Each structure stands twice: as C-alpha cells, then as structure tokens.
Amino acid sequence: MTLMLRGYFYGKKSKYSVEGKLSILNETSHIGIFEVTIKYGIDYKTIGRWRLLYQYQDL
C-alpha cells in the first residue's frame, strides 16, 4: 500500500539497497535468473523490473 501525502509517495521500504539489487542482477548473468530467484526468494518479475530500472538509469 502506498500513501500519498502532499504530493510525496510513502511506500514500503525496500528490503535490498541499490548496491544489493545491482549485485543480484550481476549474479543473474553468472548463475541464471532461476537460481537467483530460488536463492533470494525474489520473483522473476521483480528482477526484471530492477533490470529495466537500472538499464534506464545506466547503472
């Protein structure tokens, strides 16, 4: 659930930092997305969303 107050969105804090997400994305290129989803308990759609987000930002 996301709360909007005076134009600012307050959502749930992410379990992973930016560095953690980039590390997980890097790991998918080495061992594969299926193994990473099992290892971290992250849905493959979430990993896809992270990949698009950080590709767009050139990270």
LINURBEL-V473565 format. One record per residue. SS is DSSP state (A for helix, B for strand, O for the rest). PHI is phi as a letter, one per 40 degrees, with the letter a starting at -180 (none if undefined). Layout:
SS;PHI, SS;PHI
This chain:
O;none, O;b, B;b, B;b, B;b, O;f, O;g, B;b, B;c, B;b, O;b, O;c, O;c, O;c, O;c, O;b, O;c, A;d, A;c, A;c, A;c, A;c, A;c, A;c, A;c, A;c, A;c, A;c, A;c, A;c, A;b, O;h, A;c, A;c, A;c, A;c, A;c, A;c, A;c, A;b, O;g, O;b, O;c, A;c, A;c, A;c, A;c, A;c, A;c, A;c, A;c, A;c, A;c, A;c, A;c, A;c, O;c, O;f, O;b
